[in-house]
Amino acid sequence: MRVSRGRSLIALLAIAGSVQAQDIHFSQFFLTPLANGPGQIGAFDGDYRINALYRQQWRSVTRPYRTFSIGADAADFLRKQGLGAAIWLFNDRAGDPRLNTFHLDLGASYTRAFDRGRQKVTAGLQFGLTSITLDESELAFDAQYNGYYYDPSLATGEDFQRDGLVHPDLHAGMHYAYRPAERQVIEVGLAFFNLTRPGIGFLGSPAEPLDLRTAFQVMAGFPVAEKLDVLPSLRYMVQGPFHEFDLGATVRYILLHRYTVLRAVRLGALFRAGDAGTVHAGLEYDDWTAGISYDINFSDLVPASRNRGGLEFTVVRILRRKAPVPARFKACPEQL
């Protein structure tokens, strides 16, 4: 991808009527399960999971890009073993034309366990709607240059047919997890986005179909010392003529691990080929995981970005049903 959220000059392309748009995505993909595809719905240890994210990008280049997302999913939904369900939404506002994308989807999955629960395969679908709007009054065109300076009172010469559109989305995915031991895991995911190939365009010319996006990722974890784990991760995505390759690792130092109590800190780095490097840190506190990351840009955008990229915050919370506490003593009816 050409930028860390994969939408290089999307506003200008949209105005030109030839949209080769790309989906948003995030640097901390290992903490954004519902953004990775429907194969991760319900694929976690617990009953319910809530996740949220905030990202700000390109403050030094243009009006900052801002993205917010929140979602929740359930495992064994409605007490049906293997059934997963999810709801996820995000809102993204990009650049000077305030190109705003709002997305809401519902998803479902089915998980099958093997090898006494140590191996699990999940397949899922997500269906939703996306709304895209822009503020054309914030745009400037060559026709508004009068030969000496930019004159916003001049006609733009562009024929806007609309300033907003709504389209359906359909995504599919699979996820495989193998946990041979408590601190050992390997996860492999494959997802396909934009299966409906929705048309995107704001001018009178025919809308351009949004390209199918294919995403493949591998995440793992294994101990290297009594209190130290290494968590490598890899992601490769293709959307139309664009592609992205991410490779990195996180080191987790365990402060306390006893029964259901887990306290740990994380520190890691990620390399995005041809675009940026990411440093990130995190904290695990029982069923909470929080992360912060920053992208250091080194693409062709460096003269404008001055190596500044995006700041990202993530939070994940796992909820578990409390097991019934057995009664130690029972009253004898005859003694009442």
C-alpha positions in Angstrom: 0.0 0.0 0.0 1.2 3.5 -0.6 0.3 4.9 2.8 -0.1 3.3 6.2 -3.9 3.4 6.0 -3.8 2.5 2.3 -5.6 5.4 0.8 -3.0 7.5 -1.1 -4.6 10.7 -2.5 -8.1 9.1 -2.3 -9.8 12.4 -2.2 -8.2 13.6 -5.4 -8.8 10.4 -7.2 -12.5 10.5 -6.1 -12.9 14.0 -7.5 -11.2 13.0 -10.7 -13.9 10.4 -11.1 -11.4 7.6 -11.4 -11.3 6.1 -8.0 -8.8 3.4 -7.2 -9.7 3.6 -3.5 -8.3 1.3 -0.8 -9.7 0.2 2.5 -8.5 1.6 5.8 -6.4 -0.6 8.0 -4.3 -0.3 11.1 -0.8 -0.6 12.3 -1.7 -2.7 15.4 -3.5 -5.3 13.4 -2.7 -7.8 16.1 -5.1 -5.9 18.4 -7.9 -5.1 15.9 -9.5 -8.5 15.3 -12.7 -7.4 13.6 -10.8 -5.3 11.1 -8.8 -8.4 10.1 -11.8 -10.2 8.7 -14.8 -12.3 9.7 -12.6 -15.4 10.4 -11.6 -13.8 13.7 -15.2 -13.4 15.0 -15.5 -15.5 18.2 -11.9 -16.8 17.8 -10.7 -16.0 21.3 -10.6 -17.4 24.8 -13.6 -16.0 26.6 -17.3 -15.3 26.1 -17.4 -11.7 24.9 -14.8 -9.3 23.5 -14.9 -5.5 23.1 -12.3 -3.6 21.2 -11.8 0.1 20.4 -9.3 2.1 18.4 -8.4 5.8 17.7 -5.8 6.9 15.1 -4.6 10.3 13.9 -2.3 10.6 10.9 -0.5 13.1 8.6 -0.8 16.1 10.9 2.3 17.7 9.3 1.0 17.1 5.7 -2.6 18.2 5.7 -5.6 18.4 7.9 -5.1 15.4 10.1 -6.8 12.1 9.1 -8.7 10.7 12.1 -10.2 7.3 12.5 -12.3 5.8 15.3 -13.6 2.3 15.6 -15.4 0.1 18.1 -16.7 -3.4 18.0 -17.8 -6.4 20.0 -18.0 -10.1 19.3 -19.2 -13.2 21.1 -18.1 -16.8 21.2 -20.7 -19.5 21.6 -23.4 -16.9 20.9 -26.8 -17.7 22.5 -25.1 -20.7 24.2 -24.7 -22.4 20.8 -21.3 -24.0 20.7 -19.1 -22.8 17.9 -21.4 -19.9 16.9 -19.9 -16.5 16.8 -21.5 -13.1 16.3 -20.1 -9.6 15.9 -20.9 -5.9 15.3 -18.3 -3.4 14.2 -18.2 0.2 13.1 -15.7 2.8 12.2 -15.6 6.4 11.1 -12.8 7.9 9.2 -12.3 11.6 8.2 -9.5 12.3 5.7 -7.7 15.5 4.6 -8.8 18.9 3.4 -12.0 17.8 1.6 -13.1 16.1 4.9 -13.7 12.9 3.0 -15.8 11.0 5.6 -16.3 7.2 5.6 -18.7 5.6 8.0 -19.0 1.8 8.1 -21.3 -0.5 10.1 -21.4 -4.3 9.7 -22.7 -7.4 11.4 -20.9 -10.7 11.2 -21.3 -14.4 12.1 -18.9 -17.3 12.2 -18.7 -21.0 13.1 -15.7 -22.5 14.9 -14.8 -26.2 14.9 -12.4 -27.6 17.5 -10.0 -30.5 17.0 -7.2 -32.3 18.9 -8.9 -31.9 22.3 -9.5 -28.2 21.7 -5.8 -27.4 20.9 -6.7 -26.7 17.2 -9.6 -24.6 16.0 -10.8 -23.5 12.6 -13.2 -20.6 12.1 -15.0 -19.4 9.0 -17.2 -16.3 8.9 -19.0 -13.6 7.0 -19.5 -9.9 7.5 -22.2 -7.8 5.8 -22.6 -4.1 6.2 -23.1 -0.6 4.7 -20.6 2.1 4.0 -21.5 5.8 3.7 -19.0 8.2 2.0 -19.3 12.0 1.9 -17.1 15.0 1.1 -17.2 18.8 1.4 -16.6 20.1 -2.1 -16.3 23.7 -0.8 -13.0 22.8 0.7 -11.5 21.8 -2.6 -9.4 24.0 -5.0 -9.1 23.4 -8.8 -6.8 24.7 -11.6 -9.8 26.6 -13.2 -9.9 28.8 -10.1 -6.4 30.2 -10.8 -6.9 33.6 -12.6 -3.3 33.9 -13.9 -2.1 35.7 -10.8 -3.5 34.0 -7.8 -6.1 31.5 -6.6 -9.6 33.0 -6.7 -12.2 30.8 -4.9 -15.0 32.9 -6.5 -14.3 31.4 -9.9 -16.2 28.3 -11.2 -14.5 25.0 -10.6 -15.3 23.6 -14.0 -16.3 20.3 -12.3 -19.7 18.7 -12.5 -20.5 17.2 -9.1 -23.4 14.8 -9.3 -23.4 14.0 -5.6 -21.5 14.8 -2.4 -22.3 11.4 -0.8 -23.0 7.8 -1.5 -23.9 4.5 0.3 -22.9 1.0 -0.8 -23.2 -2.5 0.7 -20.2 -4.6 1.7 -19.7 -8.3 2.0 -16.5 -9.9 3.4 -15.5 -13.5 4.0 -12.6 -15.1 5.9 -11.1 -18.1 7.7 -8.9 -18.4 10.7 -6.8 -21.3 12.1 -5.4 -21.4 15.7 -3.1 -24.0 17.3 -2.3 -23.8 21.0 -0.1 -26.7 22.1 0.6 -25.1 25.4 -0.5 -22.2 27.5 2.1 -19.7 26.2 2.5 -21.2 22.7 0.2 -20.3 19.8 0.2 -19.9 16.1 -2.6 -18.3 14.2 -3.1 -18.0 10.4 -5.9 -15.9 8.8 -7.1 -15.3 5.3 -9.8 -12.8 4.4 -11.5 -11.4 1.3 -13.0 -7.9 1.4 -15.4 -6.0 -1.0 -16.9 -9.1 -2.6 -19.8 -7.0 -3.9 -17.3 -4.7 -5.8 -19.3 -1.5 -5.0 -19.0 1.5 -7.4 -17.3 4.6 -6.0 -17.6 8.1 -7.7 -18.9 11.6 -7.2 -18.8 13.0 -10.8 -21.1 12.3 -13.7 -18.7 9.7 -15.2 -19.5 6.0 -14.4 -18.5 4.9 -10.9 -15.3 2.8 -10.6 -15.7 -0.6 -8.7 -13.8 -0.9 -5.5 -11.1 -3.5 -5.9 -11.3 -6.8 -4.0 -8.8 -6.8 -1.1 -7.1 -10.1 0.0 -5.4 -10.2 3.4 -3.2 -13.0 4.7 -1.7 -12.8 8.2 0.3 -15.0 10.6 0.7 -14.3 14.3 2.5 -16.5 16.9 3.8 -16.6 20.4 6.3 -18.7 22.3 8.4 -18.4 25.5 12.1 -17.8 25.3 12.6 -17.5 29.1 10.6 -18.1 32.3 9.0 -14.6 32.1 9.7 -13.6 28.5 7.7 -14.4 25.3 8.3 -13.4 21.7 5.2 -12.6 19.6 6.1 -12.4 15.8 3.5 -11.2 13.3 3.3 -11.0 9.5 0.7 -9.5 7.2 0.4 -9.4 3.4 -2.4 -7.6 1.5 -3.3 -7.0 -2.1 -5.9 -4.6 -3.4 -5.9 -4.0 -7.2 -2.5 -2.8 -8.2 -1.4 -2.1 -4.6 0.1 -4.4 -2.1 1.5 -4.2 1.5 3.9 -6.3 3.5 4.2 -5.9 7.2 6.7 -7.8 9.4 7.5 -7.4 13.0 7.7 -8.8 16.5 6.7 -8.0 20.1 8.5 -8.9 23.3 6.3 -9.6 26.2 7.7 -9.5 29.8 5.4 -11.2 32.3 5.2 -9.4 35.7 2.7 -11.8 37.3 1.0 -15.0 36.1 -0.9 -17.0 38.6 -4.2 -18.8 37.9 -6.4 -16.3 36.1 -4.2 -13.3 36.9 -1.9 -12.1 34.1 0.1 -8.8 34.2 2.6 -8.1 31.4 4.2 -5.3 29.4 4.8 -5.4 25.7 7.4 -3.6 23.4 7.8 -4.2 19.7 8.5 -2.9 16.2 6.9 -3.4 12.8 8.3 -2.8 9.3 6.0 -1.8 6.5 7.9 -2.3 3.2 8.5 0.8 1.2 6.4 3.0 3.5 7.0 3.2 7.3 8.3 1.6 10.5 6.1 1.3 13.6 7.1 1.2 17.2 4.6 0.1 19.8 4.1 -0.6 23.4 1.4 -2.3 25.4 0.1 -3.5 28.7 -1.8 -6.6 29.7 -3.8 -6.5 32.9 -5.8 -9.6 33.4 -8.5 -9.5 30.7 -7.5 -6.0 29.4 -4.9 -5.3 26.7 -4.0 -1.8 25.7 -1.6 -0.6 23.0 0.0 2.6 21.6 2.0 2.8 18.4 3.6 5.5 16.2 4.4 5.2 12.5 7.7 6.7 11.3 7.3 7.5 7.6 10.1 7.0 5.1 8.2 6.8 1.8 8.3 9.4 -1.0 6.1 11.5 1.2 9.0 12.4 3.6 9.5 16.0 2.2 6.0 16.8 3.4 5.7 14.4 6.3 9.1 15.0 7.8 9.1 11.4 8.8 6.0 11.9 10.9 3.3 9.3 10.5 0.3 8.1 12.6 -0.4 7.8 16.3 -2.7 4.9 17.2 -4.3 3.7 20.5 -6.0 0.4 20.9 -7.9 -1.3 23.8 -9.3 -4.9 24.0 -11.4 -6.3 26.8 -12.4 -9.9 27.3 -15.5 -10.7 29.3 -16.1 -14.2 30.8 -19.2 -15.7 32.4 -18.6 -16.5 36.1 -18.7 -20.2 36.8 -21.3 -21.1 39.5 -19.7 -21.5 42.9 -20.6 -24.9 44.4 -22.1 -24.8 47.9 -19.8 -26.2 50.6 -22.6 -26.9 53.0 -26.3 -27.6 52.6 -29.0 -27.4 55.3 -30.8 -30.6 56.1 -34.6 -30.1 55.8 -35.3 -32.2 58.8 -33.3 -29.8 61.0 -35.2 -26.7 59.9 
